[in-house]
Amino acid sequence: MGAVPSTPRYNARPQDTAEYLIGTFVGDKSFPLSSDFWQKLLEIPLSLQWPHHRVLQACEAFEKNNYHTRHLAKILIHLGCCLQESMTTSAGPAATIHMKALNAAYLSSIFMKYLIENAKSDYLDELYLSLGEDEAAPEYLLRDQKIESFVIGSVLSFIGTSDVSSHTFHLHNEVLNFMLVAMSTQLRSGPSPGPKDVHPFIDAAMVQQENSLVGLVVRRLLLNYITRPRVPLNGASYSVFSEEGQPGVLQKVGSAAANFVLLPFNYFASSSVQGSRNPLADNSLHVLLVLTHYRKCVLVDESITNKTEDTVNSDTVLKENSYFIDNPYCKALENARDIEFDRVDIEGNAHSGPLVRLPFASLFDTLGLCLGDESSVLLLYSLVHGNSDFLEYVLVRTDMETLLMPILETLYNASRRTSNQIYMLLIILLILSQDSSFNASIHKLVLPNVPWYQERLLHHTSLGSLMVIILIRTVKYNLSKLRDVYLHTNCLATLANMAPHVHRLSAYASQRLVSLFDMLSRKYTKLAELKNDQKIKVNSTEGGSIAEDMTTELHIYTDFLRIVLEILNAILTYALPRNPEVVYAIMHRQEVFQPFKNHPRFNELVENIYTVLDFFNSRMDAQRMEGEWSVEKVLQVIIINCRSWRGEGMKMFTQLRFTYEQENHPEEFFIPYVWQLVLSCSQEDQHQTDKQ
């Protein structure tokens, strides 16, 4: 597979012909677009058994010669033409057309990915996305249309308008792989998109496509995710660039981008990917996430670039004078509507913006099955945060456990998950808890058992009680392991939103709630004592820093304690008659509140707790009991007296209501996070491939 391959003999083996044609493709001879070389290259059944080092040699030769041959630009043009032809071809020659398009997509992915990851220039000059000066642009390229715009337009049209079938499955999958490779230029940029960033393909997808096509693409990607088409058993098998004697990459439906072969961007932590893996569904979801979370940064005034090139603060000046253009794919996802409630104009053609009609019921069920996969968690977050219709649909479902049980199980196994996945799940719960009907309904749904909860048997526990248990468990895990304030805040905020609507909280959940207060109070007391310890050298530099850190941590725990006390206050103020187990738990551990009874920062919140304690303690004292008090007897007295509880003497505090707001510049988190998920999935695919 050198730069100058030998001409194959007449009646040569297909493998020799294929090796000659690909060797010629990476060689130094330039073939014009109209040459029949391209038809021969794209029509051969690619069944070479090339090991990794030979693929690498071919890529190196291609990089060396592409400046002169412009073969990347030419095969991209042919890819666009083949896809357009495949959309208009009758059933007769469809297999040949599909194979040509598939080969074009595959070869483009292999060599373009190598050029992207090894580019020396930030402007990706090594791609040479233009024809040479001695070759005129073909007529089907519109005036001044860039090659990247032509090929991306063809790719998006194919995705949006072509159905997935056993005959087109491999082509759809390979086109999605190509999209991932083409958009991977983002991996060369920093986490904060800037106006100088060069991303030719994804920028072409953002700014040059019609709204109707954007809606079709988003809809098709989501339908692929929902329907999860299986690899066809009778489909053609391919074995491109495989190790000798091993099944081909395409046969395994891995391919260039699905495995992201040779990608050196390994600084991302690999996450544990679980769930129902499906190549086309996975690729569709990843392409959708990359498209919807991308932000294109442009300058307000183009002349600023020249003025700031030589200044130290040029990046700052550029950022201050730039803005993000609207992302049409993000808007399309936000505008998705349930097909069941509006069957008119299913493609949204009569609307000014991209509108997507989807079966929300199927989407809901698929998400429930796949939330073990981190990418699905991000999709659920994107929908409940950005799409008010889908959020409303979720909130009115009566089988809320479909989503909540996998979320709570994942939080239960937090030690085996990434911190980002835990954040996303907690934010989803916080968003849901902003709705009072959600908070009420989860306590009415009783679970017969929770098989994955190992600490104790949970029989006939309400979904709301389980949610309280898991959120408290997450806080305790975070205190001992992660020590992340943001995670604490989200857990406690969700509990605070739930508190006024708690109904028949279980004994175990009630105990855990009081135990949480006890744990936080002990931590607070210890910090307060250390802060007041005269041994800390406040005047020294190191001592002053330690004291400052301790003061900050003490403030944090003060806030946490106040929130937990407000949670208890909300239950006692608004829902005491419905929660005898909470009263029992407070009475059983009433000594933990004593140190805060006269504390200036907490006494007003503890006052209500003691009003409740005084009421029920007096009722207990009035009972004439023979023998020892049992748990059942104490609880029976509490239940009876809950009926006569009128809340006299209770101070009414403003209900805590926490809402989730996305931070400024969310793209700085989400763009790297999406690519982390893509790479993690590809590493998992590669691992599975290696085991086969």
C-alpha positions as CSV (number, residue, x, y, z in Angstrom):
1,M,0.0,0.0,0.0
2,G,2.8,2.4,-0.9
3,A,2.5,5.7,-2.6
4,V,3.1,4.2,-6.1
5,P,1.1,0.9,-6.2
6,S,1.6,-1.5,-9.1
7,T,-1.1,-1.9,-11.7
8,P,-3.1,-5.1,-11.2
9,R,-3.0,-7.8,-13.7
10,Y,-5.9,-8.5,-16.0
11,N,-8.4,-10.7,-14.1
12,A,-6.7,-9.8,-10.9
13,R,-8.2,-10.9,-7.6
14,P,-10.7,-8.3,-6.2
15,Q,-8.4,-7.8,-3.2
16,D,-5.5,-6.9,-5.5
17,T,-7.7,-4.5,-7.4
18,A,-9.0,-2.9,-4.2
19,E,-5.5,-2.5,-2.9
20,Y,-4.3,-0.9,-6.1
21,L,-7.3,1.6,-6.2
22,I,-6.9,2.6,-2.5
23,G,-3.1,2.8,-2.9
24,T,-3.7,5.1,-5.9
25,F,-6.2,7.2,-3.9
26,V,-3.6,7.9,-1.2
27,G,-0.8,8.3,-3.8
28,D,0.6,11.4,-5.5
29,K,-1.3,11.2,-8.7
30,S,-4.3,13.6,-8.9
31,F,-7.5,12.3,-10.6
32,P,-10.1,14.9,-11.7
33,L,-13.7,14.6,-10.4
34,S,-14.8,13.3,-13.8
35,S,-12.3,10.5,-13.9
36,D,-13.7,6.9,-13.9
37,F,-11.2,6.2,-11.2
38,W,-13.7,7.4,-8.6
39,Q,-16.4,5.0,-9.8
40,K,-14.0,2.1,-9.7
41,L,-12.8,3.0,-6.2
42,L,-16.3,3.4,-4.8
43,E,-17.8,0.3,-6.5
44,I,-15.3,-2.3,-5.3
45,P,-16.4,-4.5,-2.4
46,L,-14.0,-3.4,0.3
47,S,-12.8,-6.6,1.8
48,L,-9.2,-5.9,2.5
49,Q,-7.6,-7.4,5.6
50,W,-5.3,-4.5,6.5
51,P,-3.8,-4.4,10.0
52,H,-3.5,-1.2,11.9
53,H,0.0,-0.3,10.8
54,R,-0.9,-0.4,7.1
55,V,-3.9,1.8,7.7
56,L,-1.6,4.2,9.4
57,Q,0.9,4.1,6.5
58,A,-2.0,4.9,4.1
59,C,-3.1,7.8,6.2
60,E,0.5,9.2,6.3
61,A,0.8,8.9,2.5
62,F,-2.6,10.6,2.1
63,E,-1.6,13.5,4.4
64,K,1.5,14.0,2.4
65,N,-0.2,14.0,-1.0
66,N,-3.6,15.6,-0.3
67,Y,-2.3,19.2,-0.9
68,H,-1.5,18.3,-4.5
69,T,-4.3,15.7,-5.2
70,R,-7.1,17.3,-3.3
71,H,-8.5,13.8,-3.0
72,L,-10.3,14.5,0.3
73,A,-12.3,17.3,-1.3
74,K,-13.1,15.1,-4.3
75,I,-14.2,12.1,-2.3
76,L,-16.4,14.4,-0.2
77,I,-18.0,15.7,-3.3
78,H,-18.6,12.2,-4.5
79,L,-20.1,11.3,-1.1
80,G,-22.6,14.1,-1.5
81,C,-23.5,13.0,-5.0
82,C,-23.9,9.4,-4.0
83,L,-26.2,10.3,-1.1
84,Q,-28.3,12.5,-3.4
85,E,-28.5,9.7,-5.9
86,S,-29.4,7.1,-3.2
87,M,-32.4,9.3,-2.2
88,T,-33.8,9.3,-5.8
89,T,-32.8,5.8,-6.9
90,S,-35.5,3.1,-7.7
91,A,-35.3,-0.2,-6.0
92,G,-33.3,-1.8,-8.9
93,P,-29.8,-0.5,-8.6
94,A,-30.2,0.7,-5.0
95,A,-27.7,-1.8,-3.6
96,T,-24.9,-0.5,-5.8
97,I,-25.7,3.1,-5.1
98,H,-25.8,2.4,-1.4
99,M,-22.5,0.6,-1.5
100,K,-20.9,3.5,-3.3
101,A,-22.2,6.0,-0.8
102,L,-21.2,3.7,2.1
103,N,-17.6,3.3,0.8
104,A,-17.4,7.1,0.2
105,A,-18.5,7.8,3.8
106,Y,-16.2,5.2,5.2
107,L,-13.1,6.2,3.3
108,S,-13.8,9.9,4.0
109,S,-14.1,9.2,7.7
110,I,-10.8,7.2,7.9
111,F,-8.6,9.7,6.2
112,M,-10.3,12.9,7.3
113,K,-10.1,11.9,10.9
114,Y,-6.4,11.3,10.6
115,L,-6.0,14.8,9.0
116,I,-8.1,16.4,11.8
117,E,-6.2,14.8,14.6
118,N,-2.8,15.5,13.2
119,A,-3.4,19.0,11.8
120,K,-0.6,21.4,12.7
121,S,-2.7,24.5,11.9
122,D,-5.6,25.7,14.1
123,Y,-7.4,26.6,10.8
124,L,-7.3,23.0,9.5
125,D,-5.5,24.0,6.3
126,E,-4.4,20.3,6.0
127,L,-7.9,19.4,4.9
128,Y,-7.7,21.4,1.7
129,L,-11.4,21.6,1.3
130,S,-11.3,23.0,-2.3
131,L,-10.4,21.9,-5.7
132,G,-7.1,22.8,-7.3
133,E,-6.8,25.9,-9.5
134,D,-6.6,23.7,-12.6
135,E,-10.0,22.1,-12.0
136,A,-13.3,23.9,-12.4
137,A,-16.1,23.3,-9.9
138,P,-18.9,21.0,-11.2
139,E,-22.2,22.5,-12.1
140,Y,-24.1,20.9,-9.3
141,L,-22.0,23.0,-6.8
142,L,-23.9,26.2,-6.5
143,R,-22.1,29.5,-7.1
144,D,-19.5,30.0,-4.3
145,Q,-20.8,27.0,-2.4
146,K,-18.2,25.4,-0.3
147,I,-17.5,21.7,-0.4
148,E,-18.2,21.3,3.3
149,S,-21.6,22.9,2.8
150,F,-22.4,20.7,-0.2
151,V,-21.5,17.4,1.6
152,I,-23.1,18.3,4.9
153,G,-26.3,19.4,3.1
154,S,-26.4,16.0,1.3
155,V,-25.7,14.1,4.6
156,L,-28.4,16.0,6.5
157,S,-30.9,15.5,3.6
158,F,-30.2,11.8,3.6
159,I,-30.6,11.5,7.4
160,G,-33.8,13.5,7.4
161,T,-35.6,12.0,4.4
162,S,-34.4,8.4,4.1
163,D,-36.1,5.6,6.0
164,V,-34.0,3.1,7.9
165,S,-34.4,-0.4,6.5
166,S,-32.4,-3.6,6.3
167,H,-31.0,-2.3,3.0
168,T,-30.0,1.1,4.3
169,F,-29.1,0.3,7.9
170,H,-25.3,0.1,7.2
171,L,-25.3,3.3,5.1
172,H,-27.3,5.2,7.8
173,N,-24.9,4.0,10.4
174,E,-21.8,5.0,8.4
175,V,-23.2,8.4,7.5
176,L,-23.7,9.1,11.2
177,N,-20.1,7.9,11.9
178,F,-19.0,10.4,9.2
179,M,-20.9,13.2,10.9
180,L,-19.1,12.4,14.2
181,V,-15.7,12.5,12.5
182,A,-16.6,15.7,10.6
183,M,-17.7,17.4,13.8
184,S,-14.8,16.2,15.9
185,T,-12.8,19.4,15.0
186,Q,-14.3,20.6,18.3
187,L,-11.8,18.4,20.1
188,R,-9.1,20.7,18.9
189,S,-10.6,23.8,20.6
190,G,-10.8,24.8,24.2
191,P,-13.9,24.3,26.3
192,S,-15.1,27.8,25.6
193,P,-16.0,28.4,22.0
194,G,-14.4,31.5,20.5
195,P,-14.8,33.4,17.2
196,K,-11.4,32.1,16.0
197,D,-12.4,28.5,16.2
198,V,-12.6,26.7,12.9
199,H,-15.2,23.9,12.6
200,P,-16.1,23.8,8.8
201,F,-18.6,21.0,8.9
202,I,-20.7,21.6,12.0
203,D,-20.7,25.3,11.1
204,A,-22.1,24.4,7.7
205,A,-24.8,22.3,9.5
206,M,-25.7,25.3,11.7
207,V,-25.9,28.2,9.3
208,Q,-26.8,26.9,5.9
209,Q,-29.7,24.5,6.4
210,E,-33.4,25.2,6.1
211,N,-35.6,24.9,9.2
212,S,-37.7,22.2,7.7
213,L,-34.6,20.0,7.1
214,V,-33.4,20.7,10.6
215,G,-36.7,19.4,12.0
216,L,-36.5,16.3,9.8
217,V,-33.0,15.5,11.0
218,V,-33.8,15.9,14.7
219,R,-36.9,13.8,14.2
220,R,-35.1,11.0,12.4
221,L,-32.3,10.9,15.0
222,L,-34.8,10.7,17.8
223,L,-36.9,8.1,16.0
224,N,-33.7,6.0,15.5
225,Y,-33.1,6.3,19.3
226,I,-36.6,5.3,20.1
227,T,-37.1,2.4,17.6
228,R,-33.5,1.1,18.0
229,P,-33.3,-0.7,14.6
230,R,-31.3,-3.9,14.8
231,V,-28.4,-4.8,12.7
232,P,-30.0,-6.7,9.7
233,L,-29.1,-10.4,9.6
234,N,-29.3,-10.4,5.8
235,G,-27.4,-7.2,5.3
236,A,-24.1,-7.1,3.3
237,S,-21.0,-7.7,5.4
238,Y,-17.9,-5.5,5.1
239,S,-14.4,-6.1,6.5
240,V,-12.5,-3.0,5.8
241,F,-9.1,-2.5,7.3
242,S,-9.4,-5.4,9.7
243,E,-6.8,-7.5,11.4
244,E,-6.0,-10.7,9.4
245,G,-8.5,-13.4,10.0
246,Q,-10.8,-11.2,12.0
247,P,-14.3,-10.0,11.0
248,G,-14.3,-6.6,9.4
249,V,-15.0,-3.4,11.2
250,L,-18.2,-2.6,9.3
251,Q,-19.4,-6.2,9.8
252,K,-19.2,-5.5,13.6
253,V,-20.9,-2.2,12.9
254,G,-18.1,-0.3,14.6
255,S,-16.4,1.6,11.8
256,A,-14.3,4.7,11.8
257,A,-16.1,7.0,14.2
258,A,-18.0,4.5,16.2
259,N,-14.7,3.3,17.5
260,F,-13.0,6.7,16.8
261,V,-9.9,4.7,15.9
262,L,-6.5,6.3,16.8
263,L,-8.2,9.4,18.3
264,P,-5.6,10.8,20.7
265,F,-8.0,12.9,22.8
266,N,-7.6,10.6,25.8
267,Y,-7.6,13.3,28.5
268,F,-11.3,12.7,29.0
269,A,-12.1,10.3,31.8
270,S,-13.8,7.1,30.5
271,S,-17.2,6.5,32.0
272,S,-18.9,3.2,32.6
273,V,-21.4,2.7,29.8
274,Q,-24.2,0.4,30.4
275,G,-27.7,-0.2,29.1
276,S,-29.2,-1.5,25.9
277,R,-26.5,-0.9,23.4
278,N,-27.5,-0.4,19.8
279,P,-25.1,1.0,17.2
280,L,-27.5,3.0,15.1
281,A,-29.4,4.3,18.2
282,D,-26.2,5.2,19.9
283,N,-24.7,7.0,16.9
284,S,-28.0,8.9,16.4
285,L,-28.1,10.0,20.0
286,H,-24.5,11.2,19.9
287,V,-24.9,13.1,16.7
288,L,-28.1,14.7,18.1
289,L,-26.3,15.7,21.3
290,V,-23.3,17.2,19.5
291,L,-25.6,19.2,17.2
292,T,-27.9,20.5,19.9
293,H,-25.2,21.5,22.4
294,Y,-22.9,23.2,19.9
295,R,-22.6,27.0,20.0
296,K,-21.2,29.0,17.1
297,C,-19.4,32.1,18.3
298,V,-19.1,35.1,15.9
299,L,-17.7,38.6,16.2
300,V,-19.9,41.7,16.3
301,D,-17.4,43.5,14.2
302,E,-15.0,41.5,12.0
303,S,-12.4,44.3,12.0
304,I,-11.7,43.6,15.7
305,T,-9.7,40.5,14.7
306,N,-7.0,42.6,13.0
307,K,-6.9,45.2,15.8
308,T,-6.4,42.7,18.6
309,E,-4.0,40.2,17.0
310,D,-0.9,41.5,18.6
311,T,-2.2,42.5,22.0
312,V,-1.8,40.5,25.2
313,N,-5.5,40.7,25.9
314,S,-6.7,39.8,22.4
315,D,-8.7,36.7,23.6
316,T,-10.5,38.7,26.2
317,V,-11.3,41.5,23.7
318,L,-12.6,39.0,21.2
319,K,-14.8,37.3,23.8
320,E,-16.3,40.6,24.9
321,N,-17.1,41.6,21.3
322,S,-18.6,38.3,20.2
323,Y,-22.0,36.5,20.6
324,F,-23.5,33.1,20.0
325,I,-25.8,32.6,17.1
326,D,-29.0,30.6,17.6
327,N,-28.7,26.8,17.3
328,P,-31.5,25.6,15.1
329,Y,-31.1,22.0,16.2
330,C,-31.5,23.0,19.9
331,K,-34.6,25.0,19.0
332,A,-36.0,22.0,17.1
333,L,-35.5,19.8,20.2
334,E,-37.1,22.5,22.4
335,N,-40.1,22.7,19.9
336,A,-40.7,18.9,19.7
337,R,-44.4,18.2,20.3
338,D,-46.3,15.0,21.0
339,I,-47.7,13.4,17.9
340,E,-50.7,12.0,19.8
341,F,-52.1,15.5,20.5
342,D,-51.7,17.0,17.1
343,R,-51.6,14.8,14.0
344,V,-51.9,17.7,11.6
345,D,-48.9,18.6,9.5
346,I,-46.6,15.9,11.0
347,E,-43.5,17.4,9.5
348,G,-44.1,20.9,10.7
349,N,-44.0,22.5,7.2
350,A,-46.7,25.1,8.0
351,H,-44.6,26.5,10.9
352,S,-42.0,29.3,10.7
353,G,-39.5,27.4,13.0
354,P,-38.3,23.9,13.1
355,L,-41.1,21.8,14.6
356,V,-40.7,18.1,15.4
357,R,-43.6,15.7,16.0
358,L,-42.7,12.7,18.1
359,P,-44.5,9.9,20.0
360,F,-43.8,11.1,23.5
361,A,-45.0,7.9,25.0
362,S,-42.4,5.8,23.1
363,L,-39.7,8.4,23.9
364,F,-40.6,8.3,27.6
365,D,-40.5,4.5,27.7
366,T,-37.2,4.3,25.8
367,L,-35.6,6.8,28.2
368,G,-36.8,4.7,31.1
369,L,-35.1,1.6,29.6
370,C,-31.8,3.4,28.7
371,L,-31.0,5.7,31.7
372,G,-28.1,3.4,32.6
373,D,-26.4,5.0,29.6
374,E,-25.0,8.4,30.4
375,S,-25.9,9.8,27.0
376,S,-29.6,9.1,27.6
377,V,-29.4,10.9,30.9
378,L,-28.1,14.0,29.0
379,L,-31.0,13.7,26.5
380,L,-33.5,13.5,29.3
381,Y,-32.0,16.6,30.9
382,S,-32.1,18.4,27.6
383,L,-35.7,17.6,27.2
384,V,-37.0,18.4,30.7
385,H,-35.0,21.6,30.9
386,G,-35.6,22.9,27.4
387,N,-38.9,21.4,26.2
388,S,-41.8,22.5,28.3
389,D,-44.2,20.2,26.4
390,F,-42.2,17.1,27.2
391,L,-41.7,18.2,30.8
392,E,-45.5,18.6,31.1
393,Y,-46.0,15.2,29.5
394,V,-43.6,13.6,32.1
395,L,-45.4,15.3,35.0
396,V,-48.8,13.9,34.0
397,R,-47.7,10.3,33.5
398,T,-49.1,8.0,36.2
399,D,-46.2,5.6,35.9
400,M,-43.5,8.0,37.1
401,E,-41.5,5.0,38.4
402,T,-40.6,4.3,34.7
403,L,-38.1,7.2,34.9
404,L,-37.6,7.6,38.6
405,M,-36.6,4.0,39.5
406,P,-33.6,3.9,37.1
407,I,-32.6,7.4,38.2
408,L,-32.7,6.4,41.9
409,E,-30.9,3.2,41.3
410,T,-28.1,5.0,39.5
411,L,-27.8,7.5,42.4
412,Y,-27.8,4.5,44.8
413,N,-24.7,3.2,42.8
414,A,-23.1,6.7,42.7
415,S,-19.6,5.3,43.5
416,R,-19.6,3.5,40.2
417,R,-20.8,6.5,38.2
418,T,-19.2,9.7,37.0
419,S,-19.8,12.9,38.9
420,N,-21.3,14.5,35.8
421,Q,-23.9,11.8,35.5
422,I,-24.8,12.3,39.2
423,Y,-25.1,16.0,38.6
424,M,-27.4,15.6,35.6
425,L,-29.7,13.1,37.5
426,L,-29.9,15.4,40.5
427,I,-30.8,18.4,38.3
428,I,-33.5,16.3,36.6
429,L,-35.0,15.5,40.0
430,L,-34.8,19.2,41.0
431,I,-36.6,20.3,37.9
432,L,-39.3,17.7,38.5
433,S,-39.7,18.7,42.1
434,Q,-40.5,22.2,41.1
435,D,-44.0,20.9,40.3
436,S,-46.3,20.4,43.3
437,S,-48.4,17.8,41.5
438,F,-45.3,15.7,41.0
439,N,-44.4,16.0,44.7
440,A,-47.9,14.9,45.6
441,S,-48.2,12.0,43.2
442,I,-44.9,10.3,44.0
443,H,-46.1,9.6,47.5
444,K,-49.3,7.9,46.3
445,L,-47.4,5.4,44.2
446,V,-46.4,2.4,46.4
447,L,-43.6,0.0,45.3
448,P,-44.0,-3.6,46.3
449,N,-40.3,-3.9,46.8
450,V,-36.9,-2.3,45.8
451,P,-34.7,-5.3,44.9
452,W,-31.5,-3.2,44.3
453,Y,-31.6,-1.5,47.8
454,Q,-29.2,-3.7,49.9
455,E,-29.1,-2.0,53.3
456,R,-32.5,-3.3,54.3
457,L,-35.7,-4.7,52.9
458,L,-38.0,-2.0,51.6
459,H,-41.5,-3.5,51.3
460,H,-44.5,-1.4,50.2
461,T,-42.5,1.9,50.3
462,S,-43.9,4.9,48.4
463,L,-41.9,6.2,45.5
464,G,-41.6,9.5,47.4
465,S,-40.2,7.8,50.5
466,L,-37.6,6.0,48.4
467,M,-36.7,9.3,46.7
468,V,-36.1,10.9,50.2
469,I,-34.0,7.9,51.3
470,I,-31.8,8.0,48.2
471,L,-31.3,11.8,48.2
472,I,-30.2,11.6,51.9
473,R,-28.0,8.7,51.1
474,T,-26.4,10.7,48.2
475,V,-25.7,13.6,50.6
476,K,-24.0,11.3,53.1
477,Y,-22.0,9.6,50.4
478,N,-20.9,13.1,49.1
479,L,-19.9,14.2,52.6
480,S,-17.5,11.2,52.9
481,K,-16.2,11.0,49.4
482,L,-16.8,13.9,46.9
483,R,-17.4,16.8,49.3
484,D,-19.0,18.7,46.6
485,V,-21.1,21.7,47.7
486,Y,-23.1,21.9,44.4
487,L,-24.2,18.2,44.9
488,H,-25.3,18.9,48.4
489,T,-27.2,21.9,47.4
490,N,-29.1,20.1,44.7
491,C,-30.1,17.2,47.0
492,L,-31.3,19.4,49.8
493,A,-33.1,21.8,47.3
494,T,-35.1,18.8,45.9
495,L,-36.0,17.6,49.4
496,A,-37.1,21.2,50.4
497,N,-39.4,21.3,47.3
498,M,-40.9,18.0,48.3
499,A,-41.3,18.7,52.0
500,P,-44.7,20.5,52.1
501,H,-46.3,17.7,50.0
502,V,-44.9,14.7,51.9
503,H,-47.6,12.1,52.5
504,R,-47.2,9.2,54.9
505,L,-43.4,9.2,54.8
506,S,-42.1,5.8,55.7
507,A,-40.5,5.1,59.1
508,Y,-37.1,4.5,57.5
509,A,-37.2,7.7,55.4
510,S,-38.3,9.7,58.5
511,Q,-35.4,8.2,60.5
512,R,-32.9,9.0,57.8
513,L,-34.1,12.6,57.7
514,V,-33.5,13.1,61.4
515,S,-30.2,11.2,61.1
516,L,-29.2,13.6,58.4
517,F,-29.7,16.5,60.7
518,D,-27.7,14.8,63.4
519,M,-24.8,14.1,61.1
520,L,-24.7,17.7,59.8
521,S,-25.1,19.1,63.3
522,R,-22.1,17.1,64.6
523,K,-20.0,18.3,61.6
524,Y,-21.1,21.9,62.3
525,T,-20.3,21.7,66.0
526,K,-16.9,20.2,65.3
527,L,-16.1,23.0,62.9
528,A,-17.3,25.7,65.3
529,E,-15.1,24.3,68.0
530,L,-12.1,24.2,65.8
531,K,-12.7,27.7,64.6
532,N,-12.7,28.9,68.2
533,D,-9.7,26.9,69.1
534,Q,-6.9,29.3,70.2
535,K,-4.3,26.9,68.8
536,I,-5.0,28.2,65.2
537,K,-2.4,30.8,64.4
538,V,-4.6,33.4,62.8
539,N,-1.8,35.9,62.4
540,S,0.5,33.6,60.4
541,T,0.0,33.3,56.6
542,E,-0.7,29.6,56.7
543,G,-2.9,29.9,59.8
544,G,-4.9,32.7,58.3
545,S,-5.6,30.7,55.2
546,I,-6.7,27.7,57.3
547,A,-9.0,29.9,59.4
548,E,-10.4,31.5,56.3
549,D,-11.2,28.0,54.8
550,M,-12.7,26.9,58.0
551,T,-14.9,30.0,58.2
552,T,-16.1,29.3,54.6
553,E,-16.9,25.6,55.4
554,L,-18.7,26.7,58.6
555,H,-20.9,29.0,56.6
556,I,-21.7,26.2,54.2
557,Y,-22.7,23.8,57.0
558,T,-24.7,26.6,58.6
559,D,-26.7,26.9,55.3
560,F,-27.1,23.1,55.1
561,L,-28.4,22.8,58.6
562,R,-30.9,25.6,58.1
563,I,-32.2,23.9,54.9
564,V,-32.7,20.6,56.8
565,L,-34.5,22.4,59.6
566,E,-36.7,24.2,57.0
567,I,-37.4,20.8,55.5
568,L,-38.6,19.5,58.9
569,N,-40.5,22.7,59.5
570,A,-42.3,22.4,56.2
571,I,-43.4,18.8,56.9
572,L,-44.5,19.7,60.4
573,T,-46.3,22.9,59.4
574,Y,-48.1,21.8,56.2
575,A,-48.2,18.0,56.5
576,L,-48.0,16.8,60.1
577,P,-51.3,15.0,60.3
578,R,-50.3,12.9,57.3
579,N,-46.8,12.0,58.7
580,P,-46.9,10.3,62.1
581,E,-43.6,8.6,61.4
582,V,-41.8,11.9,61.0
583,V,-43.2,12.9,64.4
584,Y,-42.1,9.6,65.9
585,A,-38.6,10.0,64.4
586,I,-38.2,13.5,65.9
587,M,-39.5,12.4,69.3
588,H,-37.2,9.4,69.3
589,R,-34.1,11.5,68.6
590,Q,-35.2,14.8,70.2
591,E,-31.9,15.2,72.1
592,V,-30.2,16.1,68.8
593,F,-32.1,19.3,68.6
594,Q,-31.3,20.5,72.1
595,P,-27.9,22.2,71.3
596,F,-29.7,24.4,68.8
597,K,-32.6,25.4,71.0
598,N,-31.0,28.7,72.0
599,H,-28.6,29.0,69.1
600,P,-29.0,32.5,67.6
601,R,-28.7,31.1,64.0
602,F,-31.1,28.2,64.4
603,N,-33.4,28.9,67.4
604,E,-36.3,30.3,65.3
605,L,-36.4,27.1,63.2
606,V,-36.0,24.8,66.2
607,E,-38.8,26.6,68.0
608,N,-41.5,24.9,65.8
609,I,-39.9,21.5,66.4
610,Y,-40.2,22.0,70.1
611,T,-43.8,23.2,69.8
612,V,-44.5,19.8,68.2
613,L,-42.4,17.9,70.8
614,D,-44.2,19.7,73.7
615,F,-47.6,18.8,72.3
616,F,-46.9,15.1,71.7
617,N,-44.8,14.7,74.9
618,S,-47.6,16.1,77.0
619,R,-50.0,13.7,75.3
620,M,-47.7,10.8,76.1
621,D,-47.3,11.9,79.7
622,A,-51.1,12.0,80.0
623,Q,-51.4,8.3,79.0
624,R,-51.5,5.8,81.8
625,M,-49.4,2.9,80.6
626,E,-48.9,-0.4,82.2
627,G,-45.5,-1.8,81.4
628,E,-42.9,-0.5,78.9
629,W,-43.7,1.7,76.0
630,S,-43.3,-0.1,72.7
631,V,-42.8,1.4,69.3
632,E,-46.3,0.4,68.3
633,K,-47.8,1.9,71.4
634,V,-46.0,5.2,71.0
635,L,-46.9,5.4,67.3
636,Q,-50.5,4.6,68.1
637,V,-50.6,7.6,70.5
638,I,-49.0,9.8,67.9
639,I,-51.5,8.7,65.2
640,I,-54.5,9.4,67.5
641,N,-53.2,12.8,68.5
642,C,-52.3,13.8,64.9
643,R,-56.1,14.0,64.3
644,S,-56.5,16.7,67.0
645,W,-53.4,18.6,65.9
646,R,-54.3,22.2,64.9
647,G,-50.9,23.7,64.6
648,E,-51.4,26.2,67.4
649,G,-48.3,28.1,68.3
650,M,-46.5,27.2,65.1
651,K,-44.7,30.0,63.3
652,M,-45.3,30.2,59.6
653,F,-42.2,30.5,57.5
654,T,-42.1,31.3,53.8
655,Q,-42.0,28.0,51.9
656,L,-38.6,27.3,50.4
657,R,-38.9,26.9,46.7
658,F,-35.8,26.1,44.7
659,T,-35.7,26.3,40.9
660,Y,-32.9,25.2,38.6
661,E,-31.3,27.8,36.4
662,Q,-28.6,27.0,33.9
663,E,-25.4,28.8,34.7
664,N,-23.9,31.4,32.3
665,H,-22.0,29.9,29.4
666,P,-23.3,26.4,29.7
667,E,-21.5,25.5,26.5
668,E,-18.2,25.5,28.5
669,F,-19.6,22.4,30.3
670,F,-21.8,20.7,27.8
671,I,-19.6,20.7,24.6
672,P,-16.7,18.9,26.4
673,Y,-19.1,16.7,28.2
674,V,-20.9,15.5,25.0
675,W,-17.6,14.6,23.4
676,Q,-16.5,12.8,26.6
677,L,-19.6,10.7,26.2
678,V,-18.9,10.0,22.5
679,L,-15.3,9.0,23.2
680,S,-16.3,6.9,26.2
681,C,-18.9,5.0,24.2
682,S,-16.4,4.5,21.4
683,Q,-13.8,3.1,23.9
684,E,-16.5,0.7,25.2
685,D,-17.3,-0.3,21.6
686,Q,-13.6,-0.9,20.9
687,H,-13.3,-3.0,24.1
688,Q,-16.3,-5.1,23.0
689,T,-14.8,-5.5,19.5
690,D,-11.4,-6.6,20.9
691,K,-13.2,-9.3,23.0
692,Q,-15.0,-10.8,20.0
